[in-house]
Amino acid sequence: MNKRIIIIGGGVSGITTALTLQLLGFKTIVYAEHLVNDEAPEDPRFASLYPAASVIPHSINSDELDLLFPASLQIFEILKEKQFESLVMHRHFELFEFPTDLPAYAKYLHGFAEIDRTDDEIIPRRSSAGKCYGWVFDCFVTEWPAYMHHLYQLYKKSGGIIKQKKVDKNDIASLPGDVVINCSGMWSAELFDDPASQKFIRGHLVHLPDKPPVRDSKNRLCSYNYTPVKSEYATPEGDPSDAYFYPVSGKWILGGSRQTGSLSADGTWQGTGHNETISISGHQVPSAILDLNNDILESSYGVTLGTNPAEMNARIGYRHTRKNDGLRVTSVEAFNKKIIHNYGHGGAGVTISWGCALKVLQLLNNALNINDMKQLASFGHPVLNGLQLQLQRVYWNNFHASESQS
Ligand SMILES: Cc1cc2nc3c(=O)[nH]c(=O)nc-3n(C[C@H](O)[C@H](O)[C@H](O)COP(=O)(O)OP(=O)(O)OC[C@H]3O[C@@H](n4cnc5c(N)ncnc54)[C@H](O)[C@@H]3O)c2cc1C
């Protein structure tokens, strides 16, 4: 068997999976049509160009979240400890103007408190809001696109190879490896059979350049997702919708929208949209994203957006998943090879990237009948060594033990 592992895709799923496998003893090669760099064409289908990019399991459907999310958090923790550039911590609020159940993932969040039990924190709110509900926690936020650039660098340092090349469906059988990991995001259904129907949730982001960080009295960076009553902001279907705010790398990132629809073969969007919009850098952005954020920021932190729309930059991306089936991290036989899929992360591809990479490793070890911990080479690099040790530890404690169930 040819043990060279092929990864298709150079977004956050592809590079995280490739780095994980490379550090844990495999020889890997990434084939990616596009990478997150200045040459990437603006294409809302390439989701890794557009995340906010916080570590919160929003808009994701997976019955393995209790495995994938805490595993990811443990890897982000070691990256933080090793002072990995472009990973920061925010005091992050999830707020609602109506009573809301705590999410199941709350138990994994650090520094977690329900907001009526916090005493010394400013709670972001709309000036005319009534009672607010929700919670606050210490949230990892990755600074984009720098986080991706650092992952590419680490991967290359660890001996990984990236070939910038489009793989055609007809080429898959002749790729030089017996195992192919598919991290091609929404293109997966073009390259491989998928019995599930595909689902797309369109999201708008607005970047405001040259903005100061917003901090609380303890000097912690603050961010929020804020869902007002639906008369103030709703999805085109009429469900409550959230506005969000992240101060990242000298700019502010505002969102968001959740518009459902489908894509035609040439990538044209056919779906819902908001009625009240403002034109920013050629995109029609729901006006509520600016209005709500301006109100919340002014009444809570005493700052305003204050920037002319002409100086703002809007982006659109598609959160891709599978309608009823959600995330696909499974192993199948096709093209005379073992294919391990890793796609359909919805709005949480960054959040669960490390957990999914370890799940891929589990499927790979099963396929190759590997049961023992490998003797691993040291890289003489503090981040790579720390990451390698933590990946091994988290895999062994969480994924190896549950192998029989996969
Ligand atoms: C507005 C918005 C906000 C978001 N915010 C967050 C957030 O705050 N936190 C979070 O965790 N997630 C967030 N997400 C989700 C996150 O961006 C995605 O889940 C993630 O980027 C998916 O990454 P991926 O690598 O799986 O796919 P993609 O980024 O789409 O990458 C696919 C890769 O496959 C390659 N490829 C495709 N076909 C081929 C081929 N035939 N040959 C070779 N290469 C090929 C592409 O070139 C690309 O490199 C957000 C998404 C959007 C749209």
The ligand as an ORCA input file, in Angstrom:
! r2SCAN-3c Opt
* xyz 0 1
  C     -19.911     34.602      6.519
  C     -19.261     33.409      7.163
  C     -18.827     33.481      8.470
  C     -18.245     32.374      9.079
  N     -17.786     32.485     10.360
  C     -17.212     31.415     10.961
  C     -16.739     31.508     12.293
  O     -16.806     32.573     12.921
  N     -16.212     30.394     12.859
  C     -16.118     29.205     12.187
  O     -15.661     28.225     12.770
  N     -16.534     29.089     10.912
  C     -17.093     30.164     10.286
  N     -17.521     30.050      9.004
  C     -17.445     28.752      8.333
  C     -16.058     28.474      7.757
  O     -15.631     29.582      6.996
  C     -16.119     27.210      6.893
  O     -16.737     26.164      7.614
  C     -14.725     26.753      6.499
  O     -13.992     27.818      5.928
  C     -14.794     25.580      5.518
  O     -13.471     25.286      5.155
  P     -13.105     24.086      4.199
  O     -11.637     24.026      4.167
  O     -13.870     22.877      4.616
  O     -13.704     24.481      2.765
  P     -13.228     25.652      1.792
  O     -12.692     26.787      2.559
  O     -14.355     25.942      0.868
  O     -12.009     25.031      0.991
  C     -12.162     24.154     -0.097
  C     -10.806     23.912     -0.699
  O     -10.917     22.876     -1.666
  C     -10.271     23.295     -2.853
  N     -10.866     22.561     -3.970
  C     -12.168     22.438     -4.286
  N     -12.300     21.656     -5.381
  C     -11.044     21.288     -5.735
  C     -10.518     20.486     -6.786
  N     -11.300     19.926     -7.681
  N      -9.180     20.323     -6.852
  C      -8.357     20.891     -5.943
  N      -8.812     21.662     -4.933
  C     -10.133     21.855     -4.842
  C     -10.515     24.797     -2.886
  O      -9.635     25.441     -3.810
  C     -10.206     25.125     -1.431
  O      -8.813     25.155     -1.229
  C     -18.096     31.159      8.358
  C     -18.498     31.089      7.024
  C     -19.058     32.207      6.424
  C     -19.468     32.106      4.984
*
